[in-house]
Amino acid sequence: MTPLPITRVRWTSAVVLAALGAGTVRAGRRLRAIPVLPAVPSAATTVPRAAGWRLLTAQGVEPDAVTFLAACAHADREGLRVLDLLPADLATERALGLLRLVDPGRYRDDRLGEGRGAGFAVLVAEEVLERAGVEPGGPRPGPEELLALTRRLKEYAAGATGLAIAPALSCGPRTEATGPARAAELRAQGLPPGALAAAQLSGLALLAGVALRQGRWGAAAAGLYWLQPYLALGGPGSPLRPADLAGATAARPLRSLGAALRTAAAVARTPAGRAGGGDGSDGAGDEAARAEAYREDLAAGPGRFLEPRRADCPWCGSLRLTVRVRVPDLLQGKPGRFTLEQCGGCGHVFQNPRLSPQGLEFYYRDFYDGRGGEGAGTVFGRLGPAYRARARMLLPHTEPSSWLDVGTGHGHFCNAARAVWPRTRFDGLDMGDGVRAAERRGWVETGYQGQFPEFASKLAGQYEVVSMYHYLEHTREPLAELDAAAAVLAPGGFLTIEVPDPESRMARLLGPAWLPWFQPQHQHLVPATNLREALADRGFTVLAEEHGPAHQGNDFFGAVALTVTRLAPDPDRPWGPPATPRARALAHTVRAAALPCFAGAAVLDALRTAAARATDGGNAYRILARKELR
């Protein structure tokens, strides 16, 4: 029988083999980039500055004095305020998991990166603990609690958190984590245990398939997976000596399969809203209170949250209005239906009828804070390149000493922009409590909580730069917000704005599933021509306008996510009916079936982003304008 061509039979195993090889090399390189503390006293550790430090350890971990002193000396020398210590006998799979998540060469400089660690010992400056509101006394935490704490502490030491291997530190007696314990550890790190378990099972199935069907190439891929722990962590000169390295290597396929199955089973038994937060919070009690509050709010129906429909355009006053899109709440699946109308005179798109202030509170609740706060924070934390690109737009024009970010949320932009403007004072303004948290973390110097126009007279002429990044579309009166910006800026100051582009081709292609419609939160979507004219009316000169660079690569991925929410909303949402086994099964089925769609959407978004950059036409635009001297 004629053998099938290699391109039809073995390409999968070749790709798997290449991916495993790259991952093995990467893990080894990252491991050797982690600093190693001295195992014996030296000149650097005999007289350290140990005052002002606390060493937090998990249950069963007993550090010695030399390890503590060496860690203090290393942190002082490197200018660190948080230092996670990796025990030399760190378990094999835990070590490999950490090396997949963390690039030690970039970890410290990634100001928005998640705090990662081994979950056994963390050295923390006392002033960081104080700002974070952490009481170091009390019972020792478990690994999942220490992982969650490390993640939190990095927010308070964004550019001063590091990792180090402590040769004399031991994990202590440890047993293999149960499914619930492993799921809790993943949640504590902000990782989705169900999705990761599904991905691991899919990967093992793919590996088994290529090993059985694709000859030597498949066998080579399976063999590399089998030996990966020893190749990455073993060998002479390795700074880690996992106690279970031999056993974990020999039984890796079976142990990986068992761990994934146990994690998946634990996730299936735990409703999403009742998983807790990895910090000892009572998830079930929180959800019950939320559900009762939502039942009271919805007793009179969602229609009470809408104001009367207006007959004219809020931008130009034209009466020529047409419906652009009607859509339910696809962000959270809360009750209600919303209409965006477009003006035939100026092209302005606005919510009509619009939400009342009470309605805005209802639909914003549990999105950026509360139940949805962690997810929103994770999304914003991954936008570092976009934040830095916005900050770099000012480079040819000024070196600002004072910057007010309006609609700052939790201060993610200000935190990231310090990498571009390290000597600039960043202040933030927002309606939510997140601005106070940003101030405590040090992401903003001063946080103002309230409506921007209310602060216009108090802050008049105080800032060289005012930024409004994806803020103006959320406001009820965007022209009043521009007036406030003109008042707050000093003469010659700069206003920078980024908003969704309602003239994007993708808006018509995707219809209600176009993510930047973002109903019911977005009140106004302003065409670039209208914004330029409004700025000119207020004494601004537009210096730069960017469309392609402002594009957010989420058109297709967002469309899939919104469609999934529409077909199978979260069965445990507190504003919905009580969850049933059928609703949970439907949600799990739809989400599993959507995984290939998400993968395809990610590819399409990458192509779309490249096209947007090349043609300078995306789903958003940003403008930089100068307030002229008068």
C-alpha positions as MATLAB code, in Angstrom:
seq = 'MTPLPITRVRWTSAVVLAALGAGTVRAGRRLRAIPVLPAVPSAATTVPRAAGWRLLTAQGVEPDAVTFLAACAHADREGLRVLDLLPADLATERALGLLRLVDPGRYRDDRLGEGRGAGFAVLVAEEVLERAGVEPGGPRPGPEELLALTRRLKEYAAGATGLAIAPALSCGPRTEATGPARAAELRAQGLPPGALAAAQLSGLALLAGVALRQGRWGAAAAGLYWLQPYLALGGPGSPLRPADLAGATAARPLRSLGAALRTAAAVARTPAGRAGGGDGSDGAGDEAARAEAYREDLAAGPGRFLEPRRADCPWCGSLRLTVRVRVPDLLQGKPGRFTLEQCGGCGHVFQNPRLSPQGLEFYYRDFYDGRGGEGAGTVFGRLGPAYRARARMLLPHTEPSSWLDVGTGHGHFCNAARAVWPRTRFDGLDMGDGVRAAERRGWVETGYQGQFPEFASKLAGQYEVVSMYHYLEHTREPLAELDAAAAVLAPGGFLTIEVPDPESRMARLLGPAWLPWFQPQHQHLVPATNLREALADRGFTVLAEEHGPAHQGNDFFGAVALTVTRLAPDPDRPWGPPATPRARALAHTVRAAALPCFAGAAVLDALRTAAARATDGGNAYRILARKELR';
ca = [
       0.000    0.000    0.000;
       1.344    3.416   -0.901;
       2.080    5.472    2.238;
       0.277    8.796    2.579;
       2.427   11.886    1.977;
       4.229   13.221    5.031;
       2.429   16.547    4.667;
      -0.901   14.778    5.245;
       0.169   12.408    8.007;
       2.888   13.952   10.109;
       2.463   17.701   10.071;
       0.446   17.622   13.315;
       3.132   15.714   15.186;
       5.802   18.029   13.787;
       3.893   21.078   15.086;
       3.359   19.420   18.483;
       7.022   18.451   18.651;
       8.128   21.986   17.805;
       5.777   23.503   20.380;
       6.959   21.130   23.108;
      10.589   21.783   22.211;
      10.094   25.536   22.351;
       8.269   25.238   25.664;
      11.041   23.092   27.147;
      13.752   25.515   26.083;
      11.735   28.459   27.362;
      11.166   26.838   30.754;
      14.872   26.121   31.162;
      15.840   29.632   30.140;
      13.355   31.204   32.516;
      14.435   28.981   35.391;
      18.050   30.049   35.030;
      17.008   33.712   34.921;
      15.573   33.548   38.467;
      18.082   34.851   41.065;
      19.324   32.361   43.653;
      19.841   33.492   47.250;
      23.085   32.453   48.960;
      22.677   29.255   50.992;
      25.259   30.274   53.602;
      25.983   33.618   55.330;
      28.118   36.043   53.376;
      29.180   39.644   53.551;
      25.859   40.590   51.965;
      23.782   38.796   54.560;
      25.655   39.149   57.869;
      24.494   42.722   58.501;
      21.283   43.102   56.456;
      18.619   45.740   56.850;
      15.999   43.320   58.170;
      13.897   45.975   59.912;
      10.679   46.818   58.067;
      10.242   43.382   56.484;
       7.829   40.526   57.173;
       8.200   36.973   55.876;
       4.808   35.362   55.281;
       4.872   31.580   55.002;
       2.332   28.861   54.274;
       1.425   26.109   56.663;
       4.282   23.650   57.180;
       7.008   25.941   55.794;
       9.750   26.753   58.313;
      12.355   29.203   56.940;
      15.675   29.591   58.743;
      17.321   32.860   59.754;
      19.848   32.730   56.920;
      17.072   32.531   54.313;
      15.236   35.491   55.862;
      18.368   37.637   56.085;
      19.494   36.743   52.570;
      16.047   37.594   51.206;
      16.065   40.976   53.003;
      19.510   41.788   51.638;
      18.520   40.796   48.087;
      15.328   42.854   48.212;
      17.179   45.910   49.545;
      19.885   45.589   46.937;
      17.424   45.227   44.036;
      14.936   47.830   45.253;
      12.155   45.283   45.692;
       9.212   45.605   48.058;
       7.730   42.131   47.498;
       9.851   39.002   46.957;
       8.343   35.561   46.403;
      10.668   32.764   47.513;
      10.748   29.491   45.607;
      11.734   26.463   47.738;
      14.537   24.408   46.233;
      12.384   21.257   46.406;
       9.390   22.865   44.675;
       7.171   20.173   43.158;
       7.805   19.489   39.483;
       4.448   20.388   37.965;
       4.086   23.449   40.197;
       7.489   24.660   39.019;
       6.631   24.057   35.357;
       3.287   25.833   35.805;
       4.985   28.875   37.323;
       7.540   29.003   34.512;
       4.735   28.944   31.951;
       3.138   31.972   33.608;
       6.191   34.091   34.472;
       9.058   35.429   32.419;
      11.529   36.511   35.138;
      13.245   38.908   32.753;
      10.030   40.907   32.272;
       8.142   40.197   35.474;
       9.302   43.210   37.460;
       8.945   45.731   34.643;
       5.449   44.538   33.720;
       3.600   46.962   35.966;
       0.197   45.489   35.070;
       1.309   41.858   35.167;
      -0.345   39.461   37.602;
       1.500   38.715   40.819;
       2.792   35.158   40.631;
       4.614   32.903   43.042;
       5.042   29.394   44.376;
       2.643   29.829   47.296;
       5.054   28.985   50.130;
       6.924   32.106   51.313;
       6.719   35.824   50.477;
       8.925   38.599   51.858;
       6.958   41.867   52.050;
       7.836   45.384   53.154;
       5.687   46.397   56.097;
       4.588   49.612   54.401;
       3.203   47.552   51.491;
       1.278   45.355   53.913;
      -0.122   48.457   55.574;
      -1.264   50.050   52.308;
      -2.791   46.753   51.196;
      -4.654   46.420   54.491;
      -3.066   43.058   55.283;
      -2.660   41.994   58.905;
       0.379   39.678   59.028;
      -0.669   37.975   62.271;
      -3.141   35.145   62.673;
      -3.146   31.559   61.388;
      -0.762   30.693   58.615;
      -2.395   30.664   55.179;
      -2.662   27.701   52.870;
      -0.925   27.758   49.455;
      -4.045   29.046   47.686;
      -4.389   31.929   50.152;
      -0.732   32.866   49.790;
      -1.022   32.742   45.993;
      -3.981   35.122   46.158;
      -2.084   37.390   48.542;
       0.968   37.511   46.242;
      -1.299   38.486   43.372;
      -2.775   41.263   45.467;
       0.533   42.531   46.846;
       2.026   43.049   43.387;
      -0.685   45.621   42.779;
       0.782   47.626   45.674;
       4.374   47.154   44.457;
       3.726   47.212   40.713;
       7.319   47.854   39.658;
       9.036   46.389   42.712;
       8.019   42.718   42.873;
      10.376   39.864   42.129;
      11.135   36.157   42.467;
      14.114   34.348   43.962;
      15.066   30.751   44.657;
      15.893   30.018   48.304;
      18.157   26.908   48.370;
      17.676   26.296   52.088;
      13.897   26.661   51.990;
      11.758   23.515   51.852;
       8.106   23.072   50.912;
       7.652   20.843   53.937;
       5.473   17.727   53.890;
       3.164   17.907   50.912;
       0.632   15.527   49.397;
      -0.729   15.676   45.872;
      -3.416   18.341   45.623;
      -7.013   17.180   45.400;
      -9.272   18.425   42.623;
     -10.955   21.102   44.765;
      -7.607   22.263   46.162;
      -6.100   22.539   42.687;
      -9.154   24.413   41.411;
      -8.926   26.786   44.385;
      -5.242   27.472   43.683;
      -5.984   28.268   40.036;
      -8.817   30.618   40.986;
      -6.552   32.311   43.510;
      -4.211   33.127   40.623;
      -7.044   34.503   38.492;
      -6.980   31.472   36.187;
     -10.103   29.587   34.998;
      -9.734   26.011   36.295;
     -12.448   24.582   34.059;
     -10.972   26.006   30.861;
      -7.464   24.950   31.821;
      -8.593   21.415   32.647;
     -10.406   21.206   29.312;
      -7.335   22.491   27.476;
      -5.107   19.963   29.260;
      -7.429   17.075   28.421;
      -7.587   18.202   24.785;
      -3.813   18.426   24.635;
      -3.390   14.943   26.100;
      -5.902   13.550   23.609;
      -4.040   15.207   20.734;
      -0.734   13.862   22.015;
      -2.124   10.336   22.318;
      -3.507   10.570   18.786;
      -0.229   11.606   17.183;
       1.699    9.008   19.206;
      -0.552    6.176   18.008;
      -1.092    7.252   14.405;
       1.887    9.249   13.206;
       4.860    6.943   13.536;
       8.250    8.137   14.678;
       7.296   11.811   14.628;
       4.351   11.146   16.907;
       6.416    8.936   19.188;
       9.072   11.661   19.382;
       6.454   14.235   20.411;
       5.074   11.927   23.104;
       8.582   11.132   24.321;
       9.496   14.802   24.582;
       6.343   15.490   26.611;
       7.227   12.577   28.875;
      10.782   13.781   29.471;
      10.038   17.508   29.569;
      10.189   17.840   33.395;
      13.695   16.422   33.602;
      14.933   18.312   30.533;
      13.649   21.642   31.916;
      14.338   21.224   35.637;
      16.956   18.495   35.987;
      20.531   18.158   34.946;
      23.684   19.624   36.460;
      23.551   23.209   37.602;
      19.764   23.387   37.934;
      18.854   25.809   40.759;
      15.818   23.692   41.665;
      15.887   20.137   43.025;
      12.259   18.938   42.958;
      11.851   16.044   45.358;
       9.394   14.340   43.020;
      11.290   14.926   39.754;
      11.955   11.266   38.986;
       8.462   10.089   39.839;
       6.765   13.042   38.145;
       8.750   12.415   34.968;
       8.112    8.676   34.901;
       4.372    8.954   35.500;
       3.731   12.285   33.826;
       0.986   11.307   31.339;
      -1.036    9.469   33.968;
      -0.527   12.124   36.627;
      -1.461   14.917   34.201;
      -4.589   13.058   33.121;
      -5.620   12.421   36.716;
      -5.014   16.029   37.771;
      -7.050   17.390   34.836;
      -9.946   15.005   35.498;
     -10.008   15.827   39.212;
      -9.961   19.563   38.502;
     -12.740   19.275   35.902;
     -14.877   17.245   38.329;
     -14.328   19.800   41.093;
     -15.355   22.660   38.788;
     -18.484   20.803   37.673;
     -19.543   20.373   41.304;
     -18.991   24.062   42.190;
     -21.342   26.726   40.775;
     -19.329   29.630   39.341;
     -20.902   32.218   41.611;
     -20.231   30.165   44.738;
     -16.602   29.315   44.228;
     -15.411   31.963   46.687;
     -12.565   34.297   46.092;
      -9.574   32.317   47.331;
      -9.405   34.621   50.340;
     -11.777   32.923   52.700;
     -14.839   34.894   51.602;
     -18.249   33.260   51.800;
     -19.196   33.154   48.128;
     -22.634   31.625   48.790;
     -23.554   34.321   51.320;
     -22.430   37.117   48.998;
     -24.464   35.718   46.112;
     -27.585   35.318   48.224;
     -27.429   38.963   49.296;
     -26.867   40.098   45.706;
     -29.786   38.036   44.438;
     -32.149   39.563   47.001;
     -31.031   43.102   46.105;
     -31.587   42.452   42.394;
     -35.047   40.980   43.017;
     -36.034   44.162   44.815;
     -34.650   46.360   42.007;
     -36.470   44.402   39.298;
     -39.782   44.120   41.089;
     -41.190   47.036   39.053;
     -39.557   45.890   35.796;
     -36.507   47.223   33.926;
     -38.515   49.849   32.049;
     -38.363   52.169   35.052;
     -34.626   52.644   34.424;
     -35.227   54.413   31.085;
     -35.957   58.112   30.620;
     -38.514   59.354   28.045;
     -37.337   59.098   24.442;
     -36.104   62.374   22.980;
     -37.098   63.513   19.486;
     -33.946   65.422   18.531;
     -30.201   64.781   18.290;
     -28.328   65.777   21.461;
     -25.331   66.840   19.367;
     -26.835   69.036   16.608;
     -30.573   69.194   17.348;
     -31.703   67.534   14.097;
     -35.040   65.701   14.099;
     -33.920   63.172   11.460;
     -33.356   60.126   13.656;
     -33.274   56.479   12.592;
     -32.740   53.289   14.571;
     -29.196   51.994   14.193;
     -29.439   48.909   16.398;
     -31.651   47.336   19.062;
     -29.991   44.956   21.475;
     -30.481   43.419   24.928;
     -27.809   43.521   27.615;
     -25.267   41.135   26.116;
     -22.564   42.111   28.590;
     -24.154   40.648   31.709;
     -27.517   39.347   30.545;
     -29.536   41.647   32.780;
     -33.180   42.264   31.789;
     -33.909   45.135   29.403;
     -33.662   46.115   25.753;
     -31.838   49.160   24.400;
     -31.958   51.237   21.246;
     -29.202   53.220   19.593;
     -30.406   55.861   17.128;
     -28.375   57.751   14.536;
     -28.778   61.358   13.533;
     -29.319   61.943    9.808;
     -27.819   65.411   10.113;
     -24.458   64.860   11.822;
     -24.151   61.070   12.137;
     -24.096   61.073   15.933;
     -25.177   57.740   17.479;
     -26.782   57.789   20.924;
     -28.870   55.661   23.282;
     -32.522   56.661   22.947;
     -34.278   56.425   25.319;
     -31.277   56.712   27.568;
     -30.764   55.207   30.992;
     -31.491   57.296   34.053;
     -28.774   57.676   36.712;
     -30.522   54.905   38.665;
     -30.470   52.740   35.561;
     -26.779   53.353   35.015;
     -26.108   52.284   38.597;
     -28.136   49.115   38.079;
     -26.440   48.073   34.848;
     -22.917   49.032   35.916;
     -23.255   47.132   39.194;
     -21.120   43.975   39.391;
     -19.381   44.746   36.097;
     -16.244   46.676   37.047;
     -16.509   45.948   40.778;
     -18.193   43.373   42.954;
     -19.001   40.114   41.192;
     -17.332   41.093   37.926;
     -14.461   43.116   39.373;
     -11.847   40.392   39.114;
     -12.655   39.617   35.494;
     -12.640   43.292   34.527;
      -9.321   43.792   36.313;
      -7.828   40.851   34.418;
      -8.934   42.303   31.078;
      -7.561   45.760   31.870;
      -4.341   44.235   33.141;
      -3.663   42.771   29.707;
      -3.891   46.118   27.897;
      -0.412   47.345   28.814;
       0.776   47.770   25.190;
      -2.336   49.793   24.332;
      -1.920   52.003   27.414;
       1.726   52.680   26.608;
       0.863   53.483   22.987;
      -1.630   56.083   24.202;
       0.988   57.613   26.486;
       3.601   57.718   23.697;
       1.299   59.866   21.560;
       2.501   62.844   23.623;
       6.210   62.187   23.037;
       6.714   64.555   20.057;
       4.852   67.395   21.764;
       5.644   67.733   25.468;
       7.132   66.218   28.608;
       4.255   66.661   31.053;
       4.707   67.178   34.759;
       0.995   66.797   35.610;
      -1.601   64.485   34.029;
      -5.264   63.903   34.938;
      -6.815   60.692   33.622;
     -10.594   61.087   33.552;
     -12.570   57.862   33.817;
      -9.484   56.171   35.225;
     -11.374   53.220   36.735;
      -8.834   51.412   38.909;
      -5.924   53.426   37.477;
      -4.550   50.829   35.056;
      -3.582   53.401   32.419;
      -1.754   55.610   34.917;
       0.150   52.638   36.286;
       1.266   51.511   32.821;
       2.016   55.044   31.576;
       4.679   55.487   34.269;
       6.895   53.291   32.111;
       6.750   56.046   29.446;
       6.621   59.085   31.755;
       8.372   58.114   35.025;
       8.638   61.736   36.276;
       5.015   62.701   35.573;
       2.469   63.097   38.359;
      -0.587   61.034   37.435;
      -3.922   61.804   39.082;
      -7.183   60.027   38.340;
     -10.892   60.819   38.415;
     -13.783   58.388   38.335;
     -17.272   57.826   39.707;
     -16.475   54.435   41.228;
     -14.630   53.371   44.358;
     -11.821   51.991   42.203;
     -10.147   55.399   42.093;
      -9.610   55.200   45.871;
      -8.038   51.774   45.475;
      -5.782   53.200   42.756;
      -4.629   55.875   45.184;
      -3.854   53.300   47.890;
      -1.888   51.189   45.435;
       0.118   54.194   44.297;
      -1.126   53.927   40.727;
      -2.354   57.536   40.972;
      -1.053   60.252   43.258;
      -4.482   61.736   43.952;
      -7.834   60.135   43.218;
     -10.937   62.279   42.731;
     -14.274   60.492   43.056;
     -17.277   62.069   41.390;
     -18.513   63.636   38.146;
     -15.845   65.450   36.116;
     -17.869   68.663   35.511;
     -18.295   68.993   39.278;
     -14.504   69.283   39.656;
     -13.989   71.750   36.772;
     -13.821   74.910   38.898;
     -11.833   73.274   41.713;
      -9.150   71.960   39.313;
      -9.199   74.868   36.860;
      -5.887   75.365   35.038;
      -3.997   72.777   37.111;
      -3.040   70.140   34.514;
      -0.779   69.991   31.487;
      -2.506   66.881   30.127;
      -6.062   65.582   30.472;
      -6.876   62.168   29.031;
     -10.250   60.582   28.305;
      -9.668   57.019   27.115;
     -12.922   55.183   26.364;
     -14.678   57.500   28.764;
     -16.623   60.007   26.682;
     -18.957   57.342   25.248;
     -20.044   56.422   28.797;
     -21.110   59.949   29.768;
     -24.591   61.430   29.715;
     -23.491   64.861   28.396;
     -20.248   64.545   26.379;
     -20.161   68.247   25.434;
     -20.206   69.195   29.120;
     -17.262   66.845   29.659;
     -15.301   68.666   26.933;
     -16.116   71.976   28.616;
     -14.716   70.614   31.884;
     -11.534   69.458   30.165;
     -11.026   72.932   28.667;
     -11.410   74.456   32.132;
      -9.044   72.049   33.897;
      -6.221   72.386   31.360;
      -3.634   75.122   31.637;
      -3.183   77.297   28.529;
      -1.119   75.332   26.032;
      -2.142   72.051   27.704;
      -3.074   68.889   25.855;
      -6.307   66.901   25.690;
      -6.131   63.318   24.430;
      -9.275   61.301   23.708;
      -9.919   57.751   22.515;
     -13.425   56.520   21.673;
     -15.113   53.814   19.563;
     -15.654   54.724   15.916;
     -19.332   54.346   14.928;
     -18.260   54.651   11.278;
     -16.274   51.398   11.469;
     -17.164   48.901    8.735;
     -17.316   46.150   11.362;
     -20.252   47.910   13.044;
     -22.427   47.187   10.017;
     -20.982   43.731    9.370;
     -21.514   42.410   12.895;
     -24.684   44.352   13.739;
     -25.848   43.880   17.343;
     -22.856   41.615   18.020;
     -20.348   44.453   17.469;
     -18.695   44.750   20.865;
     -18.142   48.575   20.879;
     -21.903   49.142   20.929;
     -21.404   47.981   24.530;
     -25.017   48.294   25.542;
     -26.329   49.489   27.857;
     -23.200   51.310   29.071;
     -22.323   53.395   26.011;
     -24.555   56.465   25.820;
     -22.929   58.285   22.877;
     -20.751   57.232   19.927;
     -19.258   60.294   18.303;
     -17.967   60.401   14.693;
     -14.465   61.878   14.396;
     -15.698   64.870   12.371;
     -18.096   65.862   15.139;
     -15.434   65.588   17.826;
     -12.956   67.689   15.862;
     -15.558   70.423   15.415;
     -16.513   70.373   19.090;
     -12.858   70.719   20.088;
     -12.352   73.636   17.700;
     -15.384   75.389   19.197;
     -13.666   75.186   22.605;
     -10.364   76.657   21.494;
      -8.456   73.445   20.735;
      -6.208   72.702   17.786;
      -6.079   69.051   16.733;
      -2.429   67.971   16.465;
      -2.824   64.281   15.653;
      -5.557   61.772   14.851;
      -5.020   58.007   14.792;
      -7.431   55.292   13.702;
      -5.423   52.164   12.923;
      -3.136   52.415   15.985;
      -6.203   52.848   18.214;
      -7.890   49.696   16.897;
      -8.815   47.189   19.595;
      -8.412   43.685   18.234;
     -11.622   42.209   19.592;
     -14.272   42.511   16.855;
     -14.717   38.813   16.100;
     -13.766   37.496   19.543;
     -16.184   39.948   21.120;
     -18.944   38.927   18.714;
     -18.528   35.272   19.713;
     -18.477   36.174   23.424;
     -21.656   38.270   23.145;
     -23.409   35.541   21.161;
     -22.479   32.922   23.753;
     -23.840   35.161   26.512;
     -27.053   35.606   24.553;
     -27.518   31.879   23.922;
     -26.428   30.640   27.340;
     -26.177   33.327   30.042;
     -24.456   32.520   33.314;
     -26.945   30.260   35.129;
     -25.747   31.540   38.515;
     -26.213   35.244   37.763;
     -27.930   36.798   40.805;
     -30.292   38.901   38.648;
     -31.641   35.819   36.843;
     -33.967   32.979   37.839;
     -32.639   30.304   40.204;
     -30.139   28.030   38.478;
     -31.290   24.582   37.403;
     -29.236   21.533   36.371;
     -30.601   21.936   32.846;
     -29.496   25.586   32.667;
     -26.033   24.682   33.902;
     -25.750   21.821   31.425;
     -26.824   24.120   28.570;
     -24.290   26.770   29.584;
     -21.452   24.227   29.765;
     -22.461   22.725   26.398;
     -22.668   26.056   24.588;
     -19.354   27.257   26.027;
     -17.594   24.018   25.101;
     -19.036   24.136   21.582;
     -17.896   27.762   21.248;
     -14.213   27.016   21.947;
     -13.377   26.417   18.251;
     -15.294   29.605   17.403;
     -13.191   31.571   19.870;
     -10.022   30.131   18.336;
     -11.149   31.063   14.825;
     -12.208   34.516   15.995;
      -8.765   35.116   17.492;
      -7.192   34.350   14.109;
      -9.618   36.647   12.295;
      -8.969   39.422   14.808;
      -5.227   39.125   14.235;
      -5.774   39.530   10.481;
      -8.239   42.351   11.060;
      -5.782   44.162   13.339;
      -3.032   43.915   10.719;
      -5.408   45.340    8.121;
      -6.477   48.147   10.467;
      -2.869   49.114   11.130;
      -2.080   49.111    7.397;
      -5.133   51.102    6.303;
      -5.438   53.332    9.403;
      -9.020   52.233    9.837;
     -10.134   50.365   12.946;
     -12.964   50.199   15.445;
     -11.709   53.183   17.488;
      -9.813   56.437   17.032;
      -7.779   58.734   19.238;
      -7.240   62.483   18.978;
      -4.592   64.738   20.509;
      -5.469   68.437   20.753;
      -3.801   71.505   22.272;
      -5.622   74.225   24.173;
      -4.520   77.420   22.486;
      -3.396   80.521   24.369;
      -5.999   83.264   24.457;
];
